[in-house]
């Protein structure tokens, strides 16, 4: 990247990175509760506003920068000038770093470029192992105790493209398999409560390919011979519609859908409140709303891009995807999703995601195994609430009920491509979607 472009890149990062709050009435130290929720009505997504009105408490804090890891910044400066979009919206000539640091609001392809920036953002680039997580389900007007909890051993990912810190760099891509990313989730401990649950544990393994013409492959060892649920087919329940509660697999990390299954629209930029430097890790369940969210937590003003993701085609089993539209709020400095609202086919707000992150060089002061030479982004929790029914699912990363220990391993070589293979977990067939 030449000196002129470096100068432009620095200017753009300053302009669209973090802007000051545009509302004078909110001050650091102020606490937002359901009694004064209207003060943030225009500073959170419509779905997240429902969460605040039902009791999710917010402590307003000053905005702080999220600085990119040095290897990521170096890769962006070295490689980004050569990256292009292909005919079908795929990346071409991508090596590592942020694909599109220079954005033009008038570019007809800006929505796709923002989504690729999210896909290859600075949070992690090589491998990720989030250990001892948990899915907890809460009912409206509950006591604060979840009605079901599913411990998860690993949420693991291995990137074949965009590698920056663990050899091979910048890719582990042989061109024959075409795999862009591998993901494994499990073991998930499932309570045995007949007739709904018959299995003590399960795994998911997913391969995602670079080619826009090749579907994802998902393996699961679950036996559906005794499946019992009045709402969803087993295929939809496990692989798309619901994931042990409200959460669907395409909502992991805010959005984990295959890009070719969606039409993306750029809706603009705005200032919004988000949790980027959370005080608590592990996250704390919110007593003020019966445990359905995380609170109290530190919220700060962020500059975000708003992207609409419309489901493009019927699912792999021929039915219509239940979530018709997702609004994604993407931090313009860290390129992570801060919130997402999800709509049904009637255009009604159905579910909302609130994502809680923190930035630090280790999970907790006494950490020993995962200590970094620069700050990392850790997701502490993700709330997925059905705002129509009031039922909520919280993904805790890590599980607050487990003894405190290192659980986030980012770009440390813990996960390899040989670790995420279907034969390791299941001999059941794979499903395209």
N, C-alpha and C positions, 0 to 999 in steps of 0.2 A: 504494500500500500504506500503510495507516494506521500510526500510531506503535506501537500495541499489537501489530500483526502483525509489524512490524519487530523489536520486542523479542523476540517469540516466535521469529522466524526466527534471530536471533542466538543464542538459547539452544539451539535444535535443532542449529545448525551446530556449536556447541561440544560438545554431548553426543555426536552421532553422527559427528563429524568424525574425530579421531584419538584413540584411547584408548591408555593406557599398556600396556606388555607385561604379560601375565598370568602369565608363567612366569619365576620368579626365577632359574632356572638358566641362561638365556641372557643374556649380557652384551655390550655393545658392544666390538668388537675381536675377539670370538671367531670362529674360522673353522670352518665346518662342511664336512666331507669325507665320502666314502663310509664312512670308518671310524667316524665318530660321527654318522651320518645319523639315527639313532634319536632324537637330541635335538630334531629338528624334525618328527617324525612327525605330531604333532597341530597343527603350525603352517603346513603347506602342504597343498595338495590331494593326494588319493591319487595322481594322475598325476604331479604335480610331485615327490612323494616318490620315485617310481621314478627320476626324473632325478637326484635327489640321491644315491640309493643306487648309481647307475651312475657317479657321479663329478663331477656338477655342484657345484662348490665355492661356498660362500656366506660372505661376510664380514658379520657382524652389525654394524649401525650404529644410532645413535639415530634415533628417529622424528622427522621434520621435517614441518612443515605444508606443504601445497600451497595457496597463496593464489589465489583466482579472479582472473582479469583484471578490472580495474575496470569496463570496459564490460559484461561479463557479469554482474557483481554488480548494477550499476545496472539492467540489463534485468530481472533476476529480481525486484528490489524493485518495479519499475514494472508488470510485466505478469503475474506468476505468480498473483495472486489471482483472475484471470478465467479461468484454464485449467481445462477439464473434460475428462472422457473421454466419447466418444460411445457410441452403442449397440453398435457393433462394436469398441470399444476404441481408436478413433482419437482424436487430439487435436482439441479444438474450442477456438476463441478463443485459440489460441496465437499469440504475436507473436515473442518472443525471450527469452533467458535460460533458467534452469532451470524446466521446467514445474511441478514439484511439490516445492518446498523443504520443505513440511510433510508428514511421513509418519506414518501410524498403523499399527502392526504388526497391528492388528485389522481394518484396512480390507480387505475381500475383493478390492479392486482394486489392492492395494499392489504386486504383482508387475509388473503392466502399467505402473504409475506409475514404478517403479524403472527399467524398460526404457526408457521415454520420457526419463527423466533421463539415462540413458546415451546415448541417441540425440542429445540436444541438450545434452550436457555442456559444460564450459568449455574443453576442449582447443582446439577451433576452432569458428567459427560461420559464417564467410563463404565462405572458399575455402582450399584446401590444395594445395600442390604439394611432394611428397617426391621429389626427383630422385636419379638414380644409385643406385637400390636394387639388390638382387640376391637371387635365390633360390638357395640352395646345398643340395645333397642329400648326406647322409652315411650311410654304412653302419655297422652294428654291428661292433665289433672292427676298425675302420678305422685308418688311419695318421694321421688328423687332416686329411687332404686330402679335399675333396669329390669325389664321383665325377661330379657334373654341376653347373654353375653357369650361371644364366640372368640376365644383367644386365637391369635394367628402367630405362628412361629416366625415366618419371614414374608416380607414384601420385597422381592428381589428383582433387579433388572440388570441386564447386560447390554451395553451399546456396542454395535459393530461399526457404527459410523460416528464421527465427531469426537474421537478419543483424544485426550490431552495429557493425562498424567500417568497412566499405567500402560506399559507396553502390551501389545503393539500400538504405535501412534503414527498417524492419526486415524487409522482404521484397522479393523480386523475383518475385512470384507473380501471374500475370495471371488466374488462375481458369479459363482455357480449357485450357491444357495439363495442369494439375493436377500438374506435376512438383515433387516435394519436394527431390530431390537428384540431381545428375548425377555419375557417376564414370567416369574413364578410367584404364586401366592399360596402359602400354606406352611405346615399343616394347619387347617382350621378345625378346631375342636368343636364338634356339634353335640349339644346335649341330647341324650336319648329320651325323647318325650313322645312316645307313640300316641297317635298314628302319624305325627308330622315328621319326626326325625328318626331315622333308622341307622344312621352312620356315626361312628365316633370321630371321624376326621375326614378331610378331603383336601385335594390340591387342585389348583388351576395352573396350566402352563400355556403361554401364548407366544406365538412367533408372529412378528410383524415384518412385512417385506417392503423393500424400496419401490418395487414396481407398482404403479397405480392400478395395474390390471390383475394383481394377485391378491386374493383375500387373505385375511388373517387365518391362522390355524390355532385352534384351542383344543387342548386335551384336558379331560377330567376323568377321574376314576369312579365317579359316583354311579351307583346302581339304582336305576329308576323303577325297578320292578314293584316296589312297595310305595311309590310316591303318593303322597296325599296332600293336596292343597285345593281349595275351592276356587282359587283366583287365577293362577297362571299355569301354563304348561311347564313341565320340568325344564325343557330347553330354554324357554324364555326366562324362567326364574333364575337359573344358574348363570346363563351366559349374557343376558342383556337386561331383562326387565327389572330384576331385583336380586340383591346379593345379601342374603341373610338379613332382611329388613328392607329399608327404602333404597339403599345404595345399589347402583348398577355398576358393572365393571367399566363402562364408558365414562364414569364420573370420577374414577380414581385420579388424585392430584388435580381435581377440578374438571379435567377433561382428558379422556384417554381413548377417544373414538378414532377410528380409521378415517383419515381426512377425506378419502374418496367417497365416503358414505354421507358427506354433508356438503351443502352449499353455504359458503361463508360470506357474510356481508359486513362491511365496515360501517358502524353506526356513529362513530365519532370518538372524541376524547372528553374526559371530565375529571373533576376532582372528587374523590370518594374516600371514605374512611375504611381502613383495613388493618388487620393485625399482621405486622411484619416483624416487630421486635417484641414478641410475646414475653411476658414476665415469667410465666410458669411452664416448665417442662419437667415432668409430664404435665399435661393440661389438667385443669380442674373442672369437674362437672359443675354446672350452674344450679345452685340451690333455688334461685329465685324463679325458675321456670320448671321445676320438677326434674332437673337433670337433662333436659332436652337439648341444651346447647352448652357452650363453654363460657364461664364468667366467674368473677369479673376479670377482664383482661384489658391490656393496653391497646388502644386504637389510635392510629395516626392518619393524617391526610396523605393521600397518594394520588399521583397522576396516572390514570388508567386509560387503556383503549377498550372500547366496547365492541364486541364482535357477536353477531347473530349467526348461530349454526343451525341450519334447517336440515332435518333428516331427509336424505335424498331418495331412498329407495326402500322397498320392502326388505325385511330382515332375511337372514339366510334360510329361514324356514317358511318364507312366503307370506308371513303376516306383516302388518304395518308396525314400524317401530313405535312403541307407546309414547315416547317423548318426541313430540313433533318439532319443538324449537327450544334451543338453549341460548341464553344470553350470557356471554363470557366476559368477565371484567379482568383484564390482563394488565398487571403492573408494568409500566413503561420503562422502569429501570431494571427490575429483576426478572421480568418476563415469566412470572408465575401468575396463576389465576388466584385472585383474592375472593371472588364470589361468583356464583352462577345461579341464574333463575331458569327454571324448566317449565315448559308449557305443554298442555295436552292438545289434542287435535281440534278442540273447540276454542282454542285461543285463550284458555283460562290458565292462570298461574297455578301450577301443580306442586312443584317442589322447589326448594332453594338450598343452595350450598353456601356455607360460610367456612372459609379455610383459614386456619390459624398457623402462622409461621413465626419462627424466631431466627435471629442471626447471631451466631457466636462461634468461638473457635473450639468449643467442646460442649457436650450436652449439659454438664454440671461441673462445678469447680473441682471435685475430686475424681473426675474421669481419668482413666489410665490408658485404655486401649485405643480410643479414638480421639486423639488430640491433634489439631490441625495447625499449620503454620500461618493460616489466614482464616478469616471468618467464613463459615458455611451457612447455608439456609437449611433449617430443619422444619419440617411440617410437624406441628405438635398434635393437631387434631383436625378433622373435617366433619362438619355437621351436615347431614342431609335430612331435611324435614319436609314431610308432606304437609303443606300449609292448608290443604283442604280437610284433612282428617286430624291433624295435630300430632300424628305419630312421628317420631324422630329416630334416626340412626346416627350414632357418633362413632367415627373411626378414630380411636386413640392410637397415636404413634409416639411414644410407647404406651402400653397398658399401665395406668396409674396404680393398679392393684399389685403389680409385680415389684419385687425388691429393686431398688435403684441400681442400675448398672448401665454400662455402655450398650446402646441399642441401635445407634445410627452409624453406619459405616459407608462413607461416601468416597468413591474413587480410591479405594484402598486395596483393590485386587482381591477382595473377599469372594466376590462372585465372578466366575468365569463362564464362558459359553458352554463348557463341559459340565458345569454345575446345573444349568437350566436345560435339561434334556427330558423329553417325556418318559423315556424308559426308567428314569430315576424315580419317578413318582407313580406311573400308571402304565398299564398295557392296553387301556381302552382306546378306542378309535378317536381320531381328531375330527373336529367340526370346522367347516369353513364358515366365515362370516365377515 
